[in-house]
Amino acid sequence: MRILVTGSSGFLGFHILKLFEKEQKKYKLFALYNKNKPIGLKKTTQLIKANLVKINFSSHYDLVIHCASKTRVNTKNDKILYSDNINSLKQILKKISFNNLVFMSSNSVYGNMNGIKINEKSRLNAKDYYGKSKIKCEKLLKKFSNKNKKKILVLRLPAAVGVNSHSNFISNLMWAYKKNQPNLVTINNKDDLFNNTIHSEEIYNFIKKFIKIKTNVFYNIFVLGSKNPIRLMNLISIYENFYNKKIKLKYIISKNKNKNIDFSKALKFGFKPIKTSSTILKMLKDNNNVK
């Protein structure tokens, strides 16, 4: 099976490739990157340098996993962020032939749900250009899938964590403890329940299961998360116990409640989430060389 992963120098793309490399006899892997060459992949994984907005090659793959995305971390201009995310997907659909495509969307498409459980049928109400770009991309994919009868999997992801994860609340909290920099995070409504996270391995496992499923529905959307939500105060205790210390975190009370995720649809398709507490502990062990 020929597999192309975009965004291979980013956190999620890189780690999905590393997981596929463990079964490299089954797969021919291609890692697409733009500026920063991914370091640490096996020599058997073929590197492709390309600007997704202006793809200059064409080929066929059994599976394309589209992880590349502009965010406010790597792009400060909202209009460029929005247009590049959409145009890069258009280029993939135009230039690259595939049997299956996995698109990494985000639960930011919902905007602020104020404590309401989100699922695949929840109203889309993105507040930022990143979330709005994901909504537009999902519409493009649905149209493309219906027209061309291609199997497309859209994953509306929460905060993805693992080795060297960053730029989300769960990861930032880890770095706050590691670097003794409590100003890296703010705790919003400490009594809120939280399951808005997932380990990169769980994403990889679900992709592998889904592409094997025979279904007459070509376009599928899934919301993913961790099971057994825990209160934020209990979540912080996991960090305190792991690092054996407390830091002076900032707490606020807000009308905007934290998202809660309902992934019952994904369960029917073989998704096997781990507990929220286990997800966090696994991330902490990953990043501190603890088995």
Backbone torsions as a table, in degrees:
resi	resn	phi	psi	omega
1	MET	NA	127.8	178.4
2	ARG	-91.4	122.5	-176.2
3	ILE	-124.4	126.0	174.8
4	LEU	-107.5	127.8	176.4
5	VAL	-116.9	121.9	175.5
6	THR	-88.7	159.7	-178.6
7	GLY	67.4	37.8	-172.7
8	SER	-71.2	-14.4	176.0
9	SER	-93.9	-4.3	176.6
10	GLY	-86.3	169.1	-175.9
11	PHE	-55.8	-57.0	-171.5
12	LEU	-71.7	-45.9	180.0
13	GLY	-59.1	-43.8	-179.2
14	PHE	-61.8	-46.4	-175.6
15	HIS	-73.9	-30.1	173.8
16	ILE	-65.6	-41.1	175.7
17	LEU	-61.4	-43.9	-179.8
18	LYS	-60.7	-36.4	179.2
19	LEU	-71.3	-40.4	175.8
20	PHE	-65.0	-33.3	-179.5
21	GLU	-62.9	-24.7	178.0
22	LYS	-65.9	-20.3	177.0
23	GLU	-120.5	43.3	-169.8
24	GLN	-63.1	-21.1	178.2
25	LYS	-66.4	-23.3	-179.2
26	LYS	-88.0	-19.8	-168.9
27	TYR	-131.2	147.6	167.4
28	LYS	-106.3	113.0	-169.8
29	LEU	-102.8	141.7	178.2
30	PHE	-129.7	126.1	-177.1
31	ALA	-111.3	111.6	-179.5
32	LEU	-94.7	131.7	178.1
33	TYR	-140.5	163.4	-178.2
34	ASN	-105.8	-74.1	-175.4
35	LYS	-100.2	-51.0	-174.7
36	ASN	-94.3	116.4	-179.9
37	LYS	-68.0	127.5	178.5
38	PRO	-65.6	132.7	-178.2
39	ILE	-112.1	127.3	177.2
40	GLY	116.3	-2.6	177.1
41	LEU	-81.6	157.2	-179.8
42	LYS	-71.7	156.1	-179.8
43	LYS	-64.2	-22.6	179.7
44	THR	-73.1	-17.4	177.1
45	THR	-84.9	121.6	-177.0
46	GLN	-82.8	126.1	179.5
47	LEU	-89.2	136.5	178.1
48	ILE	-127.3	117.1	176.4
49	LYS	-92.7	122.3	-178.1
50	ALA	-160.8	147.2	172.8
51	ASN	-90.7	114.8	-175.1
52	LEU	-61.8	-26.2	179.5
53	VAL	-71.8	-23.6	179.4
54	LYS	-136.0	68.7	-177.4
55	ILE	-64.1	128.1	-177.3
56	ASN	-112.6	22.9	177.1
57	PHE	-144.7	163.3	176.5
58	SER	-141.4	143.2	-179.7
59	SER	-164.9	173.9	178.4
60	HIS	-114.4	138.8	178.1
61	TYR	-134.2	147.3	175.7
62	ASP	-70.7	-33.5	-178.4
63	LEU	-144.4	130.5	172.0
64	VAL	-114.1	126.8	176.5
65	ILE	-112.3	108.3	-172.7
66	HIS	-94.5	96.1	180.0
67	CYS	-99.6	-22.7	-175.7
68	ALA	-61.7	137.9	-179.7
69	SER	-165.0	142.3	171.2
70	LYS	-83.1	137.5	176.8
71	THR	-133.1	176.9	177.3
72	ARG	-69.5	-12.6	177.3
73	VAL	-74.8	-41.6	-176.8
74	ASN	-106.1	-2.9	179.8
75	THR	-144.2	118.9	-177.7
76	LYS	-87.7	-22.8	-178.9
77	ASN	-86.5	113.9	-175.8
78	ASP	-62.2	-37.8	-178.2
79	LYS	-67.5	-38.9	176.9
80	ILE	-67.3	-42.5	177.4
81	LEU	-55.0	-51.0	-177.1
82	TYR	-63.3	-50.1	-175.4
83	SER	-68.9	-40.3	-178.8
84	ASP	-66.4	-39.5	178.2
85	ASN	-62.6	-40.7	-179.5
86	ILE	-73.5	-45.4	-177.1
87	ASN	-67.8	-34.0	177.9
88	SER	-65.6	-39.0	177.0
89	LEU	-66.8	-41.5	178.1
90	LYS	-58.3	-39.9	179.7
91	GLN	-65.7	-41.0	177.7
92	ILE	-60.6	-46.2	-178.7
93	LEU	-67.1	-27.9	-178.2
94	LYS	-85.9	-40.6	-170.3
95	LYS	-100.1	-26.0	-172.3
96	ILE	-110.5	128.8	178.0
97	SER	-91.5	138.7	-178.6
98	PHE	-154.0	160.6	173.6
99	ASN	-94.9	-38.1	-179.3
100	ASN	-134.6	145.7	175.7
101	LEU	-135.9	134.8	174.2
102	VAL	-112.0	125.5	-179.3
103	PHE	-112.4	124.4	178.1
104	MET	-84.5	99.8	175.2
105	SER	-93.7	-160.5	-174.6
106	SER	-152.1	152.0	175.8
107	ASN	-76.5	4.1	172.0
108	SER	-68.8	-11.8	176.9
109	VAL	-64.4	-19.2	-178.1
110	TYR	-88.2	-15.8	-174.3
111	GLY	69.2	-148.9	179.6
112	ASN	-90.2	112.6	-178.1
113	MET	-92.4	-2.8	174.0
114	ASN	52.7	50.3	173.9
115	GLY	86.2	-8.1	-180.0
116	ILE	-75.5	139.7	176.7
117	LYS	-65.5	134.5	179.3
118	ILE	-104.8	141.8	172.7
119	ASN	-141.6	-171.4	-174.6
120	GLU	-64.4	-21.2	-177.9
121	LYS	-97.2	-2.7	-179.5
122	SER	-64.6	150.1	-177.4
123	ARG	-65.1	134.5	177.5
124	LEU	-84.1	126.6	-174.9
125	ASN	-151.2	51.9	-176.9
126	ALA	-59.1	137.8	-179.5
127	LYS	-100.7	-21.5	-178.3
128	ASP	-114.5	167.6	-176.8
129	TYR	-68.5	-28.1	177.1
130	TYR	-63.4	-51.2	178.7
131	GLY	-63.0	-39.2	178.7
132	LYS	-64.8	-36.6	178.4
133	SER	-66.8	-35.1	178.3
134	LYS	-67.5	-38.6	177.4
135	ILE	-62.2	-45.3	179.1
136	LYS	-62.5	-41.8	178.9
137	CYS	-63.6	-40.3	178.2
138	GLU	-61.4	-39.3	178.6
139	LYS	-64.8	-41.3	178.1
140	LEU	-62.5	-42.0	-178.9
141	LEU	-67.5	-40.0	178.9
142	LYS	-62.8	-43.8	178.5
143	LYS	-63.4	-44.2	-179.9
144	PHE	-64.2	-43.5	-179.1
145	SER	-63.3	-45.3	-179.6
146	ASN	-64.7	-36.1	-178.0
147	LYS	-76.5	-40.5	-172.4
148	ASN	-105.1	-0.5	178.7
149	LYS	55.7	45.1	177.9
150	LYS	-103.3	141.9	-179.5
151	LYS	-80.1	115.2	-177.0
152	ILE	-124.8	130.3	179.4
153	LEU	-114.3	120.4	177.5
154	VAL	-106.7	123.7	179.4
155	LEU	-110.7	113.3	175.6
156	ARG	-86.8	97.3	-169.1
157	LEU	-89.4	147.7	167.9
158	PRO	-86.6	-157.2	178.7
159	ALA	-68.8	113.3	179.6
160	ALA	-86.0	132.6	-176.1
161	VAL	-129.4	163.3	-179.7
162	GLY	161.3	-156.9	179.7
163	VAL	-63.1	124.3	178.3
164	ASN	61.3	26.3	175.6
165	SER	-68.1	155.5	-173.4
166	HIS	-159.1	174.4	171.1
167	SER	60.5	32.3	168.3
168	ASN	-147.2	163.9	-172.4
169	PHE	-55.9	-47.1	-176.4
170	ILE	-63.1	-45.2	179.8
171	SER	-69.9	-42.2	179.9
172	ASN	-62.1	-34.3	178.0
173	LEU	-65.5	-37.9	176.8
174	MET	-61.9	-46.6	-179.2
175	TRP	-66.8	-30.3	177.1
176	ALA	-62.4	-41.1	178.5
177	TYR	-73.4	-41.4	-177.9
178	LYS	-65.2	-38.5	-175.2
179	LYS	-99.9	0.6	-176.2
180	ASN	55.7	45.8	179.9
181	GLN	-125.5	77.5	-176.9
182	PRO	-61.7	-18.3	-179.8
183	ASN	-71.6	-4.7	179.3
184	LEU	-71.3	-19.9	-178.0
185	VAL	-138.5	159.1	171.3
186	THR	-128.4	132.1	-179.0
187	ILE	-90.0	114.4	-177.0
188	ASN	-98.5	113.1	178.4
189	ASN	58.1	80.1	-172.2
190	LYS	-61.9	-18.7	-179.5
191	ASP	-93.7	-0.5	178.2
192	ASP	-68.3	147.1	173.3
193	LEU	-79.5	149.7	-173.7
194	PHE	-141.0	127.3	168.3
195	ASN	-145.2	28.6	-174.6
196	ASN	-87.2	55.7	-179.8
197	THR	-156.2	161.1	178.3
198	ILE	-158.2	144.1	177.3
199	HIS	-83.6	146.3	-178.1
200	SER	-57.0	-31.4	179.8
201	GLU	-66.3	-33.6	179.6
202	GLU	-69.2	-35.4	176.4
203	ILE	-64.4	-47.9	178.7
204	TYR	-58.0	-46.6	-178.8
205	ASN	-61.6	-39.6	-179.3
206	PHE	-70.0	-38.8	177.4
207	ILE	-59.6	-46.5	-179.0
208	LYS	-61.2	-40.9	-179.9
209	LYS	-68.7	-42.8	-173.2
210	PHE	-68.4	-39.0	-176.7
211	ILE	-68.0	-15.7	177.7
212	LYS	-88.4	-15.6	-177.0
213	ILE	-75.0	132.4	175.6
214	LYS	-90.7	119.7	-178.2
215	THR	-143.0	147.8	177.8
216	ASN	-84.4	-8.2	178.4
217	VAL	-92.6	114.5	-174.5
218	PHE	-80.1	-33.8	-175.5
219	TYR	-108.9	119.2	-176.6
220	ASN	-131.6	137.0	176.5
221	ILE	-118.2	136.4	176.7
222	PHE	-134.6	140.0	170.8
223	VAL	-97.7	130.4	-179.0
224	LEU	-120.2	156.8	178.0
225	GLY	-172.6	-170.0	177.9
226	SER	-103.2	155.5	-177.7
227	LYS	-92.1	169.0	-179.8
228	ASN	55.2	71.9	178.7
229	PRO	-55.8	146.8	178.0
230	ILE	-127.4	155.8	178.3
231	ARG	-71.2	147.8	-176.4
232	LEU	-58.2	-34.8	178.8
233	MET	-63.9	-38.6	177.7
234	ASN	-71.6	-32.3	176.4
235	LEU	-62.2	-44.8	-179.9
236	ILE	-63.0	-32.7	178.8
237	SER	-62.0	-31.1	178.2
238	ILE	-62.4	-43.2	178.1
239	TYR	-66.0	-43.8	-178.7
240	GLU	-61.7	-42.0	-179.7
241	ASN	-69.9	-37.5	-178.0
242	PHE	-68.1	-45.8	-177.9
243	TYR	-90.1	-5.7	178.8
244	ASN	55.5	44.2	177.5
245	LYS	-162.3	164.7	173.7
246	LYS	-118.2	147.3	173.8
247	ILE	-125.9	158.3	-174.2
248	LYS	-83.8	87.8	-178.8
249	LEU	-82.8	155.5	177.8
250	LYS	-93.7	127.1	179.3
251	TYR	-113.6	138.1	175.3
252	ILE	-133.9	156.4	173.6
253	ILE	-109.9	127.0	-175.0
254	SER	-131.7	152.3	174.5
255	LYS	-70.6	-22.2	-179.1
256	ASN	-84.9	104.6	-179.3
257	LYS	-76.5	156.7	178.5
258	ASN	-72.9	149.0	179.8
259	LYS	-65.7	146.5	169.6
260	ASN	-123.4	140.4	-169.7
261	ILE	-111.4	131.3	175.0
262	ASP	-108.0	105.3	-177.4
263	PHE	-107.9	30.4	-176.7
264	SER	-61.6	-31.6	177.5
265	LYS	-63.9	-45.1	-178.8
266	ALA	-63.2	-32.5	179.0
267	LEU	-59.2	-35.5	-179.4
268	LYS	-69.1	-17.2	-179.4
269	PHE	-108.2	19.4	172.7
270	GLY	95.9	6.6	177.7
271	PHE	-68.1	129.1	-179.7
272	LYS	-122.6	85.5	-177.8
273	PRO	-72.2	155.9	172.2
274	ILE	-104.6	166.8	-177.4
275	LYS	-62.5	151.5	176.9
276	THR	-57.3	-45.5	180.0
277	SER	-62.7	-38.2	179.9
278	SER	-70.0	-35.5	178.0
279	THR	-61.4	-46.2	-178.9
280	ILE	-66.5	-44.8	-179.1
281	LEU	-64.3	-38.6	178.1
282	LYS	-63.1	-41.8	177.6
283	MET	-62.4	-43.9	-179.4
284	LEU	-62.8	-41.1	178.4
285	LYS	-67.3	-40.7	178.8
286	ASP	-55.8	-40.1	-172.2
287	ASN	-93.2	0.7	179.9
288	ASN	-129.9	19.0	177.0
289	ASN	52.9	43.1	178.0
290	VAL	-112.3	131.0	179.6
291	LYS	-91.9	NA	NA
